[in-house]
Amino acid sequence: MSMQHVSYLQRWLLLARAQKQTLRILSEEPVGFELSTTALRHGLPRTTMQRALEALERQHFLRQDLAGPAPTWRFEDPFMRAWLATLDNQ
């Protein structure tokens, strides 16, 4: 087991359920997804997903990219998306 995996797993285990769900959703959605539509499609209240995104930003999982025409959420660590995909395969 790699040190990176252990580090990710330790951080993952501390997250609330809605935060885990939001990270998984973000890892599957295209950049620039529409929050309300995406939350509804995945069965999460919009406000729950918004609060989870904000908490994940405070914990340095995500950051808001304000460079484009609309703010987008991006992973702080570009390898986190790939690691999340491995969770489904275990």
PyMOL Python script that loads the backbone (N, CA, C, O; Angstrom):
from pymol import cmd

cmd.read_pdbstr("""\
ATOM      1  N   MET A   1       0.855  -1.179   0.000  1.00  0.00           N
ATOM      2  CA  MET A   1       0.000   0.000   0.000  1.00  0.00           C
ATOM      3  C   MET A   1       0.898   1.239   0.000  1.00  0.00           C
ATOM      4  O   MET A   1       1.815   1.349   0.815  1.00  0.00           O
ATOM      5  N   SER A   2       0.634   2.151  -0.900  1.00  0.00           N
ATOM      6  CA  SER A   2       1.494   3.329  -1.006  1.00  0.00           C
ATOM      7  C   SER A   2       1.211   4.319   0.122  1.00  0.00           C
ATOM      8  O   SER A   2       0.135   4.322   0.721  1.00  0.00           O
ATOM      9  N   MET A   3       2.204   5.152   0.388  1.00  0.00           N
ATOM     10  CA  MET A   3       2.039   6.190   1.422  1.00  0.00           C
ATOM     11  C   MET A   3       0.952   7.175   1.008  1.00  0.00           C
ATOM     12  O   MET A   3       0.209   7.685   1.846  1.00  0.00           O
ATOM     13  N   GLN A   4       0.870   7.436  -0.295  1.00  0.00           N
ATOM     14  CA  GLN A   4      -0.157   8.357  -0.785  1.00  0.00           C
ATOM     15  C   GLN A   4      -1.542   7.778  -0.506  1.00  0.00           C
ATOM     16  O   GLN A   4      -2.442   8.499  -0.075  1.00  0.00           O
ATOM     17  N   HIS A   5      -1.714   6.484  -0.750  1.00  0.00           N
ATOM     18  CA  HIS A   5      -2.995   5.841  -0.482  1.00  0.00           C
ATOM     19  C   HIS A   5      -3.354   5.948   0.996  1.00  0.00           C
ATOM     20  O   HIS A   5      -4.492   6.271   1.337  1.00  0.00           O
ATOM     21  N   VAL A   6      -2.405   5.682   1.859  1.00  0.00           N
ATOM     22  CA  VAL A   6      -2.642   5.749   3.303  1.00  0.00           C
ATOM     23  C   VAL A   6      -3.056   7.167   3.699  1.00  0.00           C
ATOM     24  O   VAL A   6      -3.997   7.354   4.470  1.00  0.00           O
ATOM     25  N   SER A   7      -2.359   8.144   3.174  1.00  0.00           N
ATOM     26  CA  SER A   7      -2.669   9.547   3.481  1.00  0.00           C
ATOM     27  C   SER A   7      -4.086   9.906   3.018  1.00  0.00           C
ATOM     28  O   SER A   7      -4.858  10.503   3.769  1.00  0.00           O
ATOM     29  N   TYR A   8      -4.415   9.541   1.792  1.00  0.00           N
ATOM     30  CA  TYR A   8      -5.763   9.818   1.274  1.00  0.00           C
ATOM     31  C   TYR A   8      -6.819   9.105   2.120  1.00  0.00           C
ATOM     32  O   TYR A   8      -7.841   9.691   2.476  1.00  0.00           O
ATOM     33  N   LEU A   9      -6.563   7.853   2.433  1.00  0.00           N
ATOM     34  CA  LEU A   9      -7.535   7.070   3.192  1.00  0.00           C
ATOM     35  C   LEU A   9      -7.762   7.660   4.580  1.00  0.00           C
ATOM     36  O   LEU A   9      -8.899   7.719   5.048  1.00  0.00           O
ATOM     37  N   GLN A  10      -6.696   8.095   5.239  1.00  0.00           N
ATOM     38  CA  GLN A  10      -6.844   8.709   6.561  1.00  0.00           C
ATOM     39  C   GLN A  10      -7.726   9.950   6.482  1.00  0.00           C
ATOM     40  O   GLN A  10      -8.610  10.140   7.317  1.00  0.00           O
ATOM     41  N   ARG A  11      -7.494  10.779   5.497  1.00  0.00           N
ATOM     42  CA  ARG A  11      -8.302  11.999   5.336  1.00  0.00           C
ATOM     43  C   ARG A  11      -9.744  11.642   4.976  1.00  0.00           C
ATOM     44  O   ARG A  11     -10.682  12.262   5.479  1.00  0.00           O
ATOM     45  N   TRP A  12      -9.922  10.652   4.112  1.00  0.00           N
ATOM     46  CA  TRP A  12     -11.247  10.214   3.655  1.00  0.00           C
ATOM     47  C   TRP A  12     -12.102   9.733   4.828  1.00  0.00           C
ATOM     48  O   TRP A  12     -13.287  10.055   4.917  1.00  0.00           O
ATOM     49  N   LEU A  13     -11.496   8.970   5.714  1.00  0.00           N
ATOM     50  CA  LEU A  13     -12.238   8.384   6.832  1.00  0.00           C
ATOM     51  C   LEU A  13     -12.755   9.441   7.806  1.00  0.00           C
ATOM     52  O   LEU A  13     -13.690   9.176   8.561  1.00  0.00           O
ATOM     53  N   LEU A  14     -12.162  10.626   7.798  1.00  0.00           N
ATOM     54  CA  LEU A  14     -12.601  11.706   8.688  1.00  0.00           C
ATOM     55  C   LEU A  14     -13.752  12.535   8.115  1.00  0.00           C
ATOM     56  O   LEU A  14     -14.325  13.370   8.815  1.00  0.00           O
ATOM     57  N   LEU A  15     -14.085  12.310   6.865  1.00  0.00           N
ATOM     58  CA  LEU A  15     -15.126  13.112   6.223  1.00  0.00           C
ATOM     59  C   LEU A  15     -16.529  12.651   6.608  1.00  0.00           C
ATOM     60  O   LEU A  15     -16.766  11.476   6.887  1.00  0.00           O
ATOM     61  N   ALA A  16     -17.442  13.606   6.615  1.00  0.00           N
ATOM     62  CA  ALA A  16     -18.865  13.295   6.818  1.00  0.00           C
ATOM     63  C   ALA A  16     -19.406  12.629   5.549  1.00  0.00           C
ATOM     64  O   ALA A  16     -18.835  12.767   4.468  1.00  0.00           O
ATOM     65  N   ARG A  17     -20.490  11.921   5.701  1.00  0.00           N
ATOM     66  CA  ARG A  17     -21.099  11.188   4.585  1.00  0.00           C
ATOM     67  C   ARG A  17     -21.361  12.092   3.379  1.00  0.00           C
ATOM     68  O   ARG A  17     -21.025  11.724   2.253  1.00  0.00           O
ATOM     69  N   ALA A  18     -21.950  13.260   3.595  1.00  0.00           N
ATOM     70  CA  ALA A  18     -22.275  14.175   2.488  1.00  0.00           C
ATOM     71  C   ALA A  18     -21.002  14.682   1.810  1.00  0.00           C
ATOM     72  O   ALA A  18     -20.996  14.926   0.603  1.00  0.00           O
ATOM     73  N   GLN A  19     -19.932  14.840   2.579  1.00  0.00           N
ATOM     74  CA  GLN A  19     -18.666  15.279   1.994  1.00  0.00           C
ATOM     75  C   GLN A  19     -18.072  14.181   1.111  1.00  0.00           C
ATOM     76  O   GLN A  19     -17.554  14.463   0.031  1.00  0.00           O
ATOM     77  N   LYS A  20     -18.148  12.936   1.569  1.00  0.00           N
ATOM     78  CA  LYS A  20     -17.672  11.814   0.751  1.00  0.00           C
ATOM     79  C   LYS A  20     -18.480  11.718  -0.533  1.00  0.00           C
ATOM     80  O   LYS A  20     -17.926  11.552  -1.619  1.00  0.00           O
ATOM     81  N   GLN A  21     -19.794  11.825  -0.395  1.00  0.00           N
ATOM     82  CA  GLN A  21     -20.667  11.736  -1.556  1.00  0.00           C
ATOM     83  C   GLN A  21     -20.361  12.871  -2.537  1.00  0.00           C
ATOM     84  O   GLN A  21     -20.324  12.654  -3.748  1.00  0.00           O
ATOM     85  N   THR A  22     -20.144  14.061  -2.021  1.00  0.00           N
ATOM     86  CA  THR A  22     -19.855  15.208  -2.875  1.00  0.00           C
ATOM     87  C   THR A  22     -18.512  15.032  -3.587  1.00  0.00           C
ATOM     88  O   THR A  22     -18.405  15.354  -4.770  1.00  0.00           O
ATOM     89  N   LEU A  23     -17.499  14.534  -2.902  1.00  0.00           N
ATOM     90  CA  LEU A  23     -16.208  14.293  -3.553  1.00  0.00           C
ATOM     91  C   LEU A  23     -16.342  13.271  -4.672  1.00  0.00           C
ATOM     92  O   LEU A  23     -15.771  13.446  -5.748  1.00  0.00           O
ATOM     93  N   ARG A  24     -17.087  12.220  -4.424  1.00  0.00           N
ATOM     94  CA  ARG A  24     -17.297  11.207  -5.469  1.00  0.00           C
ATOM     95  C   ARG A  24     -18.019  11.810  -6.674  1.00  0.00           C
ATOM     96  O   ARG A  24     -17.653  11.556  -7.822  1.00  0.00           O
ATOM     97  N   ILE A  25     -19.044  12.608  -6.397  1.00  0.00           N
ATOM     98  CA  ILE A  25     -19.793  13.254  -7.474  1.00  0.00           C
ATOM     99  C   ILE A  25     -18.859  14.155  -8.278  1.00  0.00           C
ATOM    100  O   ILE A  25     -18.853  14.114  -9.508  1.00  0.00           O
ATOM    101  N   LEU A  26     -18.084  14.954  -7.588  1.00  0.00           N
ATOM    102  CA  LEU A  26     -17.169  15.879  -8.262  1.00  0.00           C
ATOM    103  C   LEU A  26     -16.152  15.119  -9.110  1.00  0.00           C
ATOM    104  O   LEU A  26     -15.755  15.593 -10.174  1.00  0.00           O
ATOM    105  N   SER A  27     -15.734  13.957  -8.650  1.00  0.00           N
ATOM    106  CA  SER A  27     -14.744  13.189  -9.410  1.00  0.00           C
ATOM    107  C   SER A  27     -15.332  12.629 -10.703  1.00  0.00           C
ATOM    108  O   SER A  27     -14.592  12.288 -11.625  1.00  0.00           O
ATOM    109  N   GLU A  28     -16.668  12.533 -10.774  1.00  0.00           N
ATOM    110  CA  GLU A  28     -17.321  11.962 -11.947  1.00  0.00           C
ATOM    111  C   GLU A  28     -17.902  13.015 -12.885  1.00  0.00           C
ATOM    112  O   GLU A  28     -18.151  12.732 -14.056  1.00  0.00           O
ATOM    113  N   GLU A  29     -18.118  14.214 -12.385  1.00  0.00           N
ATOM    114  CA  GLU A  29     -18.759  15.262 -13.180  1.00  0.00           C
ATOM    115  C   GLU A  29     -17.731  16.025 -14.006  1.00  0.00           C
ATOM    116  O   GLU A  29     -16.568  16.126 -13.616  1.00  0.00           O
ATOM    117  N   PRO A  30     -18.162  16.565 -15.151  1.00  0.00           N
ATOM    118  CA  PRO A  30     -17.250  17.423 -15.911  1.00  0.00           C
ATOM    119  C   PRO A  30     -17.004  18.725 -15.157  1.00  0.00           C
ATOM    120  O   PRO A  30     -17.836  19.146 -14.353  1.00  0.00           O
ATOM    121  N   VAL A  31     -15.877  19.356 -15.410  1.00  0.00           N
ATOM    122  CA  VAL A  31     -15.564  20.640 -14.786  1.00  0.00           C
ATOM    123  C   VAL A  31     -16.646  21.640 -15.187  1.00  0.00           C
ATOM    124  O   VAL A  31     -17.060  21.691 -16.345  1.00  0.00           O
ATOM    125  N   GLY A  32     -17.096  22.429 -14.221  1.00  0.00           N
ATOM    126  CA  GLY A  32     -18.106  23.442 -14.501  1.00  0.00           C
ATOM    127  C   GLY A  32     -19.538  22.938 -14.398  1.00  0.00           C
ATOM    128  O   GLY A  32     -20.443  23.534 -14.982  1.00  0.00           O
ATOM    129  N   PHE A  33     -19.760  21.846 -13.662  1.00  0.00           N
ATOM    130  CA  PHE A  33     -21.109  21.317 -13.505  1.00  0.00           C
ATOM    131  C   PHE A  33     -22.017  22.345 -12.824  1.00  0.00           C
ATOM    132  O   PHE A  33     -21.549  23.236 -12.115  1.00  0.00           O
ATOM    133  N   GLU A  34     -23.306  22.202 -13.051  1.00  0.00           N
ATOM    134  CA  GLU A  34     -24.298  23.104 -12.451  1.00  0.00           C
ATOM    135  C   GLU A  34     -24.739  22.477 -11.128  1.00  0.00           C
ATOM    136  O   GLU A  34     -25.262  21.362 -11.106  1.00  0.00           O
ATOM    137  N   LEU A  35     -24.530  23.184 -10.049  1.00  0.00           N
ATOM    138  CA  LEU A  35     -24.720  22.648  -8.702  1.00  0.00           C
ATOM    139  C   LEU A  35     -26.126  22.110  -8.463  1.00  0.00           C
ATOM    140  O   LEU A  35     -26.277  20.964  -8.040  1.00  0.00           O
ATOM    141  N   SER A  36     -27.147  22.901  -8.720  1.00  0.00           N
ATOM    142  CA  SER A  36     -28.535  22.484  -8.425  1.00  0.00           C
ATOM    143  C   SER A  36     -28.913  21.227  -9.196  1.00  0.00           C
ATOM    144  O   SER A  36     -29.466  20.288  -8.623  1.00  0.00           O
ATOM    145  N   THR A  37     -28.621  21.205 -10.480  1.00  0.00           N
ATOM    146  CA  THR A  37     -28.970  20.055 -11.327  1.00  0.00           C
ATOM    147  C   THR A  37     -28.220  18.810 -10.887  1.00  0.00           C
ATOM    148  O   THR A  37     -28.799  17.728 -10.794  1.00  0.00           O
ATOM    149  N   THR A  38     -26.939  18.965 -10.618  1.00  0.00           N
ATOM    150  CA  THR A  38     -26.104  17.832 -10.216  1.00  0.00           C
ATOM    151  C   THR A  38     -26.553  17.271  -8.874  1.00  0.00           C
ATOM    152  O   THR A  38     -26.668  16.056  -8.714  1.00  0.00           O
ATOM    153  N   ALA A  39     -26.803  18.143  -7.920  1.00  0.00           N
ATOM    154  CA  ALA A  39     -27.252  17.690  -6.596  1.00  0.00           C
ATOM    155  C   ALA A  39     -28.562  16.915  -6.726  1.00  0.00           C
ATOM    156  O   ALA A  39     -28.716  15.848  -6.133  1.00  0.00           O
ATOM    157  N   LEU A  40     -29.496  17.447  -7.493  1.00  0.00           N
ATOM    158  CA  LEU A  40     -30.796  16.786  -7.685  1.00  0.00           C
ATOM    159  C   LEU A  40     -30.620  15.416  -8.336  1.00  0.00           C
ATOM    160  O   LEU A  40     -31.230  14.437  -7.909  1.00  0.00           O
ATOM    161  N   ARG A  41     -29.789  15.354  -9.361  1.00  0.00           N
ATOM    162  CA  ARG A  41     -29.570  14.085 -10.077  1.00  0.00           C
ATOM    163  C   ARG A  41     -28.980  13.014  -9.155  1.00  0.00           C
ATOM    164  O   ARG A  41     -29.229  11.824  -9.348  1.00  0.00           O
ATOM    165  N   HIS A  42     -28.205  13.431  -8.161  1.00  0.00           N
ATOM    166  CA  HIS A  42     -27.568  12.475  -7.244  1.00  0.00           C
ATOM    167  C   HIS A  42     -28.324  12.328  -5.924  1.00  0.00           C
ATOM    168  O   HIS A  42     -27.849  11.653  -5.011  1.00  0.00           O
ATOM    169  N   GLY A  43     -29.485  12.947  -5.819  1.00  0.00           N
ATOM    170  CA  GLY A  43     -30.322  12.772  -4.636  1.00  0.00           C
ATOM    171  C   GLY A  43     -29.865  13.528  -3.403  1.00  0.00           C
ATOM    172  O   GLY A  43     -30.188  13.137  -2.281  1.00  0.00           O
ATOM    173  N   LEU A  44     -29.117  14.608  -3.595  1.00  0.00           N
ATOM    174  CA  LEU A  44     -28.657  15.431  -2.473  1.00  0.00           C
ATOM    175  C   LEU A  44     -29.374  16.778  -2.513  1.00  0.00           C
ATOM    176  O   LEU A  44     -29.540  17.347  -3.592  1.00  0.00           O
ATOM    177  N   PRO A  45     -29.797  17.293  -1.381  1.00  0.00           N
ATOM    178  CA  PRO A  45     -30.312  18.665  -1.375  1.00  0.00           C
ATOM    179  C   PRO A  45     -29.185  19.621  -1.804  1.00  0.00           C
ATOM    180  O   PRO A  45     -28.025  19.428  -1.439  1.00  0.00           O
ATOM    181  N   ARG A  46     -29.539  20.636  -2.569  1.00  0.00           N
ATOM    182  CA  ARG A  46     -28.561  21.595  -3.069  1.00  0.00           C
ATOM    183  C   ARG A  46     -27.760  22.213  -1.923  1.00  0.00           C
ATOM    184  O   ARG A  46     -26.541  22.354  -2.020  1.00  0.00           O
ATOM    185  N   THR A  47     -28.446  22.582  -0.837  1.00  0.00           N
ATOM    186  CA  THR A  47     -27.756  23.228   0.282  1.00  0.00           C
ATOM    187  C   THR A  47     -26.768  22.277   0.954  1.00  0.00           C
ATOM    188  O   THR A  47     -25.713  22.709   1.417  1.00  0.00           O
ATOM    189  N   THR A  48     -27.098  21.000   1.010  1.00  0.00           N
ATOM    190  CA  THR A  48     -26.190  20.006   1.585  1.00  0.00           C
ATOM    191  C   THR A  48     -24.919  19.913   0.758  1.00  0.00           C
ATOM    192  O   THR A  48     -23.813  19.887   1.297  1.00  0.00           O
ATOM    193  N   MET A  49     -25.090  19.865  -0.559  1.00  0.00           N
ATOM    194  CA  MET A  49     -23.934  19.769  -1.435  1.00  0.00           C
ATOM    195  C   MET A  49     -23.101  21.056  -1.362  1.00  0.00           C
ATOM    196  O   MET A  49     -21.871  20.999  -1.366  1.00  0.00           O
ATOM    197  N   GLN A  50     -23.759  22.198  -1.296  1.00  0.00           N
ATOM    198  CA  GLN A  50     -23.044  23.477  -1.205  1.00  0.00           C
ATOM    199  C   GLN A  50     -22.216  23.534   0.086  1.00  0.00           C
ATOM    200  O   GLN A  50     -21.053  23.937   0.066  1.00  0.00           O
ATOM    201  N   ARG A  51     -22.821  23.131   1.196  1.00  0.00           N
ATOM    202  CA  ARG A  51     -22.093  23.125   2.477  1.00  0.00           C
ATOM    203  C   ARG A  51     -20.923  22.134   2.434  1.00  0.00           C
ATOM    204  O   ARG A  51     -19.848  22.407   2.967  1.00  0.00           O
ATOM    205  N   ALA A  52     -21.146  20.987   1.797  1.00  0.00           N
ATOM    206  CA  ALA A  52     -20.068  19.994   1.683  1.00  0.00           C
ATOM    207  C   ALA A  52     -18.916  20.553   0.848  1.00  0.00           C
ATOM    208  O   ALA A  52     -17.753  20.375   1.208  1.00  0.00           O
ATOM    209  N   LEU A  53     -19.224  21.223  -0.258  1.00  0.00           N
ATOM    210  CA  LEU A  53     -18.181  21.826  -1.092  1.00  0.00           C
ATOM    211  C   LEU A  53     -17.377  22.848  -0.297  1.00  0.00           C
ATOM    212  O   LEU A  53     -16.149  22.882  -0.377  1.00  0.00           O
ATOM    213  N   GLU A  54     -18.071  23.672   0.462  1.00  0.00           N
ATOM    214  CA  GLU A  54     -17.395  24.688   1.263  1.00  0.00           C
ATOM    215  C   GLU A  54     -16.507  24.055   2.337  1.00  0.00           C
ATOM    216  O   GLU A  54     -15.389  24.513   2.573  1.00  0.00           O
ATOM    217  N   ALA A  55     -17.009  23.001   2.983  1.00  0.00           N
ATOM    218  CA  ALA A  55     -16.210  22.304   4.004  1.00  0.00           C
ATOM    219  C   ALA A  55     -14.990  21.641   3.367  1.00  0.00           C
ATOM    220  O   ALA A  55     -13.896  21.668   3.931  1.00  0.00           O
ATOM    221  N   LEU A  56     -15.180  21.051   2.200  1.00  0.00           N
ATOM    222  CA  LEU A  56     -14.061  20.401   1.510  1.00  0.00           C
ATOM    223  C   LEU A  56     -13.012  21.423   1.068  1.00  0.00           C
ATOM    224  O   LEU A  56     -11.821  21.113   1.017  1.00  0.00           O
ATOM    225  N   GLU A  57     -13.450  22.621   0.755  1.00  0.00           N
ATOM    226  CA  GLU A  57     -12.496  23.681   0.424  1.00  0.00           C
ATOM    227  C   GLU A  57     -11.708  24.087   1.671  1.00  0.00           C
ATOM    228  O   GLU A  57     -10.492  24.268   1.597  1.00  0.00           O
ATOM    229  N   ARG A  58     -12.377  24.232   2.802  1.00  0.00           N
ATOM    230  CA  ARG A  58     -11.690  24.585   4.049  1.00  0.00           C
ATOM    231  C   ARG A  58     -10.665  23.526   4.450  1.00  0.00           C
ATOM    232  O   ARG A  58      -9.639  23.832   5.058  1.00  0.00           O
ATOM    233  N   GLN A  59     -10.964  22.270   4.095  1.00  0.00           N
ATOM    234  CA  GLN A  59     -10.063  21.160   4.443  1.00  0.00           C
ATOM    235  C   GLN A  59      -9.020  20.893   3.347  1.00  0.00           C
ATOM    236  O   GLN A  59      -8.260  19.927   3.433  1.00  0.00           O
ATOM    237  N   HIS A  60      -8.988  21.736   2.339  1.00  0.00           N
ATOM    238  CA  HIS A  60      -8.007  21.672   1.258  1.00  0.00           C
ATOM    239  C   HIS A  60      -8.129  20.442   0.374  1.00  0.00           C
ATOM    240  O   HIS A  60      -7.138  19.974  -0.187  1.00  0.00           O
ATOM    241  N   PHE A  61      -9.349  19.914   0.248  1.00  0.00           N
ATOM    242  CA  PHE A  61      -9.597  18.879  -0.747  1.00  0.00           C
ATOM    243  C   PHE A  61      -9.876  19.535  -2.097  1.00  0.00           C
ATOM    244  O   PHE A  61      -9.469  19.027  -3.141  1.00  0.00           O
ATOM    245  N   LEU A  62     -10.573  20.665  -2.062  1.00  0.00           N
ATOM    246  CA  LEU A  62     -11.016  21.358  -3.265  1.00  0.00           C
ATOM    247  C   LEU A  62     -10.620  22.821  -3.209  1.00  0.00           C
ATOM    248  O   LEU A  62     -10.263  23.355  -2.159  1.00  0.00           O
ATOM    249  N   ARG A  63     -10.692  23.452  -4.368  1.00  0.00           N
ATOM    250  CA  ARG A  63     -10.542  24.904  -4.444  1.00  0.00           C
ATOM    251  C   ARG A  63     -11.478  25.410  -5.526  1.00  0.00           C
ATOM    252  O   ARG A  63     -11.803  24.696  -6.475  1.00  0.00           O
ATOM    253  N   GLN A  64     -11.901  26.642  -5.368  1.00  0.00           N
ATOM    254  CA  GLN A  64     -12.722  27.267  -6.394  1.00  0.00           C
ATOM    255  C   GLN A  64     -11.812  27.979  -7.366  1.00  0.00           C
ATOM    256  O   GLN A  64     -10.955  28.770  -6.974  1.00  0.00           O
ATOM    257  N   ASP A  65     -12.008  27.690  -8.636  1.00  0.00           N
ATOM    258  CA  ASP A  65     -11.246  28.344  -9.689  1.00  0.00           C
ATOM    259  C   ASP A  65     -12.128  29.465 -10.228  1.00  0.00           C
ATOM    260  O   ASP A  65     -13.182  29.215 -10.812  1.00  0.00           O
ATOM    261  N   LEU A  66     -11.688  30.692 -10.026  1.00  0.00           N
ATOM    262  CA  LEU A  66     -12.479  31.851 -10.410  1.00  0.00           C
ATOM    263  C   LEU A  66     -12.014  32.456 -11.728  1.00  0.00           C
ATOM    264  O   LEU A  66     -12.444  33.554 -12.082  1.00  0.00           O
ATOM    265  N   ALA A  67     -11.144  31.766 -12.461  1.00  0.00           N
ATOM    266  CA  ALA A  67     -10.551  32.322 -13.676  1.00  0.00           C
ATOM    267  C   ALA A  67     -11.508  32.352 -14.867  1.00  0.00           C
ATOM    268  O   ALA A  67     -11.393  33.226 -15.727  1.00  0.00           O
ATOM    269  N   GLY A  68     -12.437  31.424 -14.926  1.00  0.00           N
ATOM    270  CA  GLY A  68     -13.322  31.341 -16.076  1.00  0.00           C
ATOM    271  C   GLY A  68     -14.536  32.236 -15.947  1.00  0.00           C
ATOM    272  O   GLY A  68     -14.615  33.061 -15.037  1.00  0.00           O
ATOM    273  N   PRO A  69     -15.481  32.073 -16.858  1.00  0.00           N
ATOM    274  CA  PRO A  69     -16.694  32.890 -16.816  1.00  0.00           C
ATOM    275  C   PRO A  69     -17.577  32.602 -15.596  1.00  0.00           C
ATOM    276  O   PRO A  69     -18.324  33.466 -15.136  1.00  0.00           O
ATOM    277  N   ALA A  70     -17.478  31.384 -15.088  1.00  0.00           N
ATOM    278  CA  ALA A  70     -18.221  31.007 -13.876  1.00  0.00           C
ATOM    279  C   ALA A  70     -17.265  30.247 -12.957  1.00  0.00           C
ATOM    280  O   ALA A  70     -16.389  29.528 -13.437  1.00  0.00           O
ATOM    281  N   PRO A  71     -17.425  30.400 -11.644  1.00  0.00           N
ATOM    282  CA  PRO A  71     -16.549  29.657 -10.722  1.00  0.00           C
ATOM    283  C   PRO A  71     -16.720  28.148 -10.909  1.00  0.00           C
ATOM    284  O   PRO A  71     -17.831  27.665 -11.126  1.00  0.00           O
ATOM    285  N   THR A  72     -15.636  27.425 -10.824  1.00  0.00           N
ATOM    286  CA  THR A  72     -15.683  25.970 -10.904  1.00  0.00           C
ATOM    287  C   THR A  72     -14.901  25.381  -9.730  1.00  0.00           C
ATOM    288  O   THR A  72     -13.970  25.999  -9.212  1.00  0.00           O
ATOM    289  N   TRP A  73     -15.297  24.183  -9.325  1.00  0.00           N
ATOM    290  CA  TRP A  73     -14.603  23.473  -8.248  1.00  0.00           C
ATOM    291  C   TRP A  73     -13.577  22.547  -8.864  1.00  0.00           C
ATOM    292  O   TRP A  73     -13.859  21.845  -9.835  1.00  0.00           O
ATOM    293  N   ARG A  74     -12.392  22.550  -8.296  1.00  0.00           N
ATOM    294  CA  ARG A  74     -11.313  21.673  -8.754  1.00  0.00           C
ATOM    295  C   ARG A  74     -10.670  20.998  -7.543  1.00  0.00           C
ATOM    296  O   ARG A  74     -10.703  21.518  -6.427  1.00  0.00           O
ATOM    297  N   PHE A  75     -10.086  19.826  -7.796  1.00  0.00           N
ATOM    298  CA  PHE A  75      -9.366  19.130  -6.735  1.00  0.00           C
ATOM    299  C   PHE A  75      -8.077  19.879  -6.439  1.00  0.00           C
ATOM    300  O   PHE A  75      -7.359  20.277  -7.357  1.00  0.00           O
ATOM    301  N   GLU A  76      -7.788  20.066  -5.182  1.00  0.00           N
ATOM    302  CA  GLU A  76      -6.531  20.694  -4.759  1.00  0.00           C
ATOM    303  C   GLU A  76      -5.364  19.794  -5.167  1.00  0.00           C
ATOM    304  O   GLU A  76      -4.332  20.282  -5.628  1.00  0.00           O
ATOM    305  N   ASP A  77      -5.527  18.494  -4.998  1.00  0.00           N
ATOM    306  CA  ASP A  77      -4.520  17.508  -5.381  1.00  0.00           C
ATOM    307  C   ASP A  77      -5.025  16.799  -6.641  1.00  0.00           C
ATOM    308  O   ASP A  77      -6.039  16.104  -6.580  1.00  0.00           O
ATOM    309  N   PRO A  78      -4.351  16.956  -7.767  1.00  0.00           N
ATOM    310  CA  PRO A  78      -4.853  16.376  -9.019  1.00  0.00           C
ATOM    311  C   PRO A  78      -4.921  14.844  -9.014  1.00  0.00           C
ATOM    312  O   PRO A  78      -5.602  14.257  -9.854  1.00  0.00           O
ATOM    313  N   PHE A  79      -4.229  14.199  -8.086  1.00  0.00           N
ATOM    314  CA  PHE A  79      -4.252  12.738  -8.034  1.00  0.00           C
ATOM    315  C   PHE A  79      -5.438  12.195  -7.229  1.00  0.00           C
ATOM    316  O   PHE A  79      -5.713  10.996  -7.265  1.00  0.00           O
ATOM    317  N   MET A  80      -6.133  13.064  -6.512  1.00  0.00           N
ATOM    318  CA  MET A  80      -7.264  12.627  -5.682  1.00  0.00           C
ATOM    319  C   MET A  80      -8.382  12.017  -6.540  1.00  0.00           C
ATOM    320  O   MET A  80      -8.987  11.021  -6.144  1.00  0.00           O
ATOM    321  N   ARG A  81      -8.653  12.598  -7.691  1.00  0.00           N
ATOM    322  CA  ARG A  81      -9.705  12.074  -8.574  1.00  0.00           C
ATOM    323  C   ARG A  81      -9.422  10.619  -8.949  1.00  0.00           C
ATOM    324  O   ARG A  81     -10.317   9.776  -8.883  1.00  0.00           O
ATOM    325  N   ALA A  82      -8.191  10.326  -9.339  1.00  0.00           N
ATOM    326  CA  ALA A  82      -7.820   8.964  -9.707  1.00  0.00           C
ATOM    327  C   ALA A  82      -7.906   8.029  -8.500  1.00  0.00           C
ATOM    328  O   ALA A  82      -8.332   6.882  -8.633  1.00  0.00           O
ATOM    329  N   TRP A  83      -7.506   8.512  -7.333  1.00  0.00           N
ATOM    330  CA  TRP A  83      -7.578   7.692  -6.131  1.00  0.00           C
ATOM    331  C   TRP A  83      -9.035   7.350  -5.801  1.00  0.00           C
ATOM    332  O   TRP A  83      -9.332   6.221  -5.410  1.00  0.00           O
ATOM    333  N   LEU A  84      -9.926   8.301  -5.953  1.00  0.00           N
ATOM    334  CA  LEU A  84     -11.353   8.028  -5.689  1.00  0.00           C
ATOM    335  C   LEU A  84     -11.881   6.928  -6.597  1.00  0.00           C
ATOM    336  O   LEU A  84     -12.714   6.124  -6.180  1.00  0.00           O
ATOM    337  N   ALA A  85     -11.405   6.889  -7.824  1.00  0.00           N
ATOM    338  CA  ALA A  85     -11.832   5.837  -8.750  1.00  0.00           C
ATOM    339  C   ALA A  85     -11.382   4.458  -8.275  1.00  0.00           C
ATOM    340  O   ALA A  85     -12.056   3.463  -8.542  1.00  0.00           O
ATOM    341  N   THR A  86     -10.246   4.387  -7.571  1.00  0.00           N
ATOM    342  CA  THR A  86      -9.764   3.097  -7.082  1.00  0.00           C
ATOM    343  C   THR A  86     -10.629   2.589  -5.929  1.00  0.00           C
ATOM    344  O   THR A  86     -10.683   1.382  -5.690  1.00  0.00           O
ATOM    345  N   LEU A  87     -11.302   3.483  -5.212  1.00  0.00           N
ATOM    346  CA  LEU A  87     -12.161   3.049  -4.098  1.00  0.00           C
ATOM    347  C   LEU A  87     -13.300   2.171  -4.604  1.00  0.00           C
ATOM    348  O   LEU A  87     -13.715   1.233  -3.925  1.00  0.00           O
ATOM    349  N   ASP A  88     -13.794   2.472  -5.778  1.00  0.00           N
ATOM    350  CA  ASP A  88     -14.892   1.698  -6.360  1.00  0.00           C
ATOM    351  C   ASP A  88     -14.441   0.305  -6.779  1.00  0.00           C
ATOM    352  O   ASP A  88     -15.260  -0.606  -6.898  1.00  0.00           O
ATOM    353  N   ASN A  89     -13.149   0.140  -7.000  1.00  0.00           N
ATOM    354  CA  ASN A  89     -12.621  -1.138  -7.473  1.00  0.00           C
ATOM    355  C   ASN A  89     -12.141  -2.032  -6.345  1.00  0.00           C
ATOM    356  O   ASN A  89     -11.603  -3.110  -6.598  1.00  0.00           O
ATOM    357  N   GLN A  90     -12.329  -1.598  -5.099  1.00  0.00           N
ATOM    358  CA  GLN A  90     -11.842  -2.418  -3.985  1.00  0.00           C
ATOM    359  C   GLN A  90     -12.971  -3.162  -3.333  1.00  0.00           C
ATOM    360  O   GLN A  90     -12.750  -3.904  -2.376  1.00  0.00           O
TER     361      GLN A  90
END
""", "prot")
cmd.dss("prot")
cmd.show_as("cartoon", "prot")
cmd.util.cbc("prot")
cmd.orient("prot")
